[in-house]
Each structure stands twice: as C-alpha cells, then as structure tokens.
Amino acid sequence: MTRRVALPGAAELFRTTVPRTDQASAPQEDPTPPAPVKEQGRARSAGSGRRKHDSKITVYVSDEELLGLEQARLALRADHGIAVDRGRVVREAIAVLLADFTEHGADSVLVRHLRESGE
C-alpha cells in the first residue's frame, strides 16, 4: 500500500465553473472602429476601454511621470469613483490627444508641446 496522496490534476483545478463568453462560437466583434464621440462640442474618438488589445508598445517614462500617472489614477478612483488601471488612463489620454491633433492640426496641444520641448 502506497502512502501517496491523490491530488487533483490541472484539469480539475482550472476547470471553468461558469459558461464562457469568449469561445470561438461567439459572434466576432465588428472590425470597424468606434464612431467619434461628441464631448463638450468637440468630436473625440473614444478610448478603447477594457478589452483585449492586439498590439503592444513599450514606453519608458521618468519616475515623476509614473508617479503623476499613478496619482491621476488614484484621484480618478477617490474623487470621481472611476476605477481604472494605468493602461486605460494612457489609452484615454492618447485618444484625447490624437482627437485634438486631428481637429486642430498645427494648433493642437501635441504640436505646441513638441515645439516647446524641441523634440
């Protein structure tokens, strides 16, 4: 008689307990981009929000920039009841900045800041 304890396998440990909604049989998302959203009289494209993203980039930021991003995330949660991760904040910021660039071109915040910094 062996004294080994029978433990459950990976299939038993990681089995799904609720119906999956991301299976291949689920309808595919429409590949067309979302329509621009009107906000305070200006057209702006909506950030991608919380969903699976196919592309990835790596961006290096200073300690001060990372601290500012984290403080903004915490302020969104504490002051406005919006719980988001840093990636979502960055995606929304990019969407707002690109919408401003599309709308204002040479007079956009992006162009002004890049000219001022000499980059």
Secondary structure, 3 states (H helix, E strand, C coil): CCCCCCCCCHHHHCCCCCCCCCCCCCCCCCCCCCCCEEECCEEECCCCCCCCCCCCCCCCCCHHHHHHHHHHHHHHHHHHCCCCCHHHHHHHHHHHHHHHHHHHHHHCHHHHHHHHHCC
